[in-house]
């Protein structure tokens, strides 16, 4: 088999996944689903989808759909991912995996029972700047990590999602879990699992939202690395996930929107093509390559895993560890005390 039939549930972010499928040589668009009939008709026509439905069950029942992409609002992820797995489909689920650890565990159980592949879409693992950062850290370019910092700085004003689902008081979606999971997953990917968190939050910018809009957390990793995380969905600035990685022999400053990262290192010889520099106080701009489309990279990576029957690194357990860390941060801010992070699933 050299191609795979894809069905996409949720046509907000799902439209980006459809664009990735259209650009892929191996992903064939077979079906789309959205509860909004007008959006459904528009997106189905734009991507020439052979089948369109407002009920996701009709999509996952189709024999020509091998892989289901769950890109619906966060609180539907568990229900739809489990149903797709139980129908024998491979599943790529948008981040966050779910909004609670219990929902995540239901996905783990379904994934263990099913024969299909499962991957959570933590797209920052495909952003060129962060891919290069991990490559440099793993190569020892900055020595041993001791401190990591990341931020998810965004302004959600006027961006409530279809029907305002992101700010629905009946189903509150905490920004640390819904958006800040990008930064949490990034530092986990590079520094490992988090053992304990201590957090504070406030609510000064998006006062009509039902959740705190700014959270700052201190992190203690299992490895002994420490960290700082900031999540704001009301700050008045351009979007950024600026992140800094401090090692005993250098520092890396990177983000997911720039074509370069900044490197300070005592070991230029560990960076291919860098040449001689005058010590760690001299900043070096490293080209991270063209600004690719991370979602397209993500989709292509999962399609390749399915076609080759290869292992999945970003599986349901890995997605659950990120959600578990986020939940611990929210709880710590609520109770005003450090909270341990559960990582065994």
CORZI-V583894 format. One record per pair of residues at least 12 apart in sequence whose ideal C-beta (glycine too) atoms are under 8 Angstrom apart, sorted by the first residue. I is the first residue (numbers start at 1). J is the second residue. Records with the same first field share a line. If there is no record, write none. Layout:
# CORZI-V583894
I=J, J
This chain:
# CORZI-V583894
1=307
2=26, 307
3=25, 26, 27, 28
4=26, 27, 28, 66, 67, 90, 303, 306, 307
5=28, 30, 64, 65, 66, 67
6=21, 27, 28, 29, 30, 31, 65, 66, 67, 68, 69
7=30, 31, 32, 33, 51, 59, 60, 62, 65, 67, 68, 69, 89
8=21, 29, 31, 32, 33, 68, 69, 71
9=33, 34, 56, 59, 68, 69, 70, 71, 72, 80
10=33, 34, 70, 71, 72, 73, 76, 94
11=32, 33, 34, 36, 39, 40, 43, 71
12=71, 161, 162
13=71, 94
14=32, 34, 43, 69, 71, 72
15=43, 46, 47
16=71, 295
17=69, 71, 92, 295, 299
18=32, 43, 47, 49
19=47, 293, 295, 296
20=293, 295, 296, 298, 299, 300
21=47, 299
22=47
23=293, 296
24=296, 299, 300, 303
26=300, 303, 304, 307
27=67, 299, 300, 303
29=47, 48, 49, 50
30=49, 50, 51, 62, 64, 65
31=49, 50, 51, 52, 53, 59, 62, 64, 65
32=44, 47, 49, 51, 52, 53, 59
33=52, 53, 54, 55, 56, 58, 59
34=54
35=54
36=54, 162
37=54
39=162
40=52, 53, 54
50=64
56=72, 80, 83
57=83
60=80, 83, 84, 87, 89
61=87
65=89
66=89, 90, 306
67=89, 90, 91, 92, 302, 303, 306
68=80, 84, 89, 90, 91, 92
69=91, 92, 93, 94, 299
70=84, 91, 92, 93, 94
71=94
72=94
73=161, 162, 165, 166
74=96, 98, 99, 173, 177, 178
75=99, 165, 171, 173
77=93, 94, 96, 97, 98, 99, 103, 107
78=98, 103, 104, 106, 107
81=93, 107, 110, 118
82=106, 107, 110
85=107, 110, 111, 113, 114, 116, 118
86=110, 113, 114
88=114, 115, 116
89=116
90=116, 117, 118, 302, 306
91=111, 116, 117, 118, 119
92=118, 119, 120, 121, 298, 299, 302
93=107, 118, 119, 120, 121, 319
94=120, 121
95=120, 121, 122, 123, 181, 182, 185, 319, 322
96=120, 177, 178, 181, 319, 322, 323, 326
97=120, 316, 319, 320, 322, 323
98=323
99=173, 174, 177, 178, 323
100=323, 327
101=320, 323, 324, 327, 342
104=316, 319, 320, 323, 324, 345
105=320, 345
107=316, 319, 320
108=316, 317, 320, 345
111=315, 316
117=302, 305, 306, 312
118=312, 315, 316
119=302, 305, 312, 314, 315
120=314, 315, 316, 318, 319, 322
121=295, 298, 314
122=181, 182, 185, 189, 314, 319, 322
123=182, 294, 295, 298
124=182, 183, 185, 186, 189, 241, 256, 294
125=185, 186, 189, 298, 314
126=292, 294, 295, 297, 298, 301
127=256, 294
128=259, 288, 289, 290, 291, 292
129=254, 255, 256, 257, 258, 260, 261, 288
130=186, 189, 190, 243, 254, 256
131=288
132=254, 261, 286, 288, 289
133=190, 243, 245, 252, 254, 261
134=189, 190
136=252, 263, 271, 286
137=190, 245, 247, 252
139=270, 271
140=249, 267, 270
141=247, 250, 252, 263, 265, 267, 270, 271
142=245, 246, 247, 248, 249, 250, 251, 252, 263, 264, 265
143=247, 248, 249, 250, 266, 267
144=247, 248, 249
145=190, 191, 223, 225, 245, 246, 247
146=224, 225, 226, 246, 247, 248
147=225, 226, 227, 228, 244, 245, 246
148=187, 190, 191, 219, 225, 226, 227, 228, 243, 244, 245, 246
149=227, 228, 229, 243, 244, 245, 246
150=183, 186, 187, 227, 228, 229, 230, 241, 242, 243, 244
151=183, 229, 230, 231, 232, 240, 241, 242, 243
152=175, 179, 180, 182, 183, 230, 231, 232, 241
153=230, 232, 235, 237, 239, 240, 241, 242
154=179, 232, 233, 235, 239
155=233, 234, 235, 236, 237, 239
156=175, 179, 206, 209, 213, 233, 234
157=205, 206, 234
166=178
167=206, 208, 209, 210
168=210
169=210
172=210, 211
173=211
174=211, 212, 326, 330
175=211, 212, 213, 215, 231, 232, 233
176=215, 217, 231, 326, 329, 330
177=323, 326, 327, 330
179=231, 233
180=215, 229, 231, 326, 329
181=322, 323, 326
182=241
183=229, 230, 231, 241, 243
184=229, 322, 325, 326, 329
185=322
186=241, 243
187=219, 227, 229, 243
188=321, 322, 325
190=245
191=221, 223, 225, 227, 245
192=221, 222, 223, 225
193=221, 222, 321, 325, 341, 343
194=219, 220, 221, 222, 227, 325, 328, 341, 343
195=220, 221, 222, 340, 341, 343
196=219, 220, 328, 338, 339, 340, 341
197=217, 218, 219, 220, 325, 328, 329, 332, 338, 339, 341
198=217, 218, 332, 337, 338, 339
199=215, 216, 217, 218, 329, 330, 332, 333
200=215, 216, 217, 333, 336
201=214, 215, 216, 333
202=214
204=234
205=232, 233, 234, 235, 236
206=233, 234
209=233, 234
212=333
213=232, 233, 234
214=230, 231, 232, 233, 234, 235
215=229, 230, 231, 232, 329, 330, 333
216=228, 229, 230, 231
217=229, 230, 329, 332, 333
219=325
222=343
229=329
239=257
240=255, 257
241=255, 256, 257
242=254, 255
243=255
249=265, 266, 267, 280
250=263, 264, 265, 266, 267, 280
251=263, 264, 280
252=264
254=288
256=294
257=291
258=288
259=287, 288, 289, 290, 291
260=285, 286, 287, 288
261=285, 286, 288
262=283, 284, 285, 286
263=283, 284, 285, 286
264=280, 281, 282, 283, 284
265=277, 280, 284
266=279, 280
268=284
271=286
274=286
317=345
320=345
321=343, 345
324=341, 342, 343, 345
325=341
328=340, 341, 342
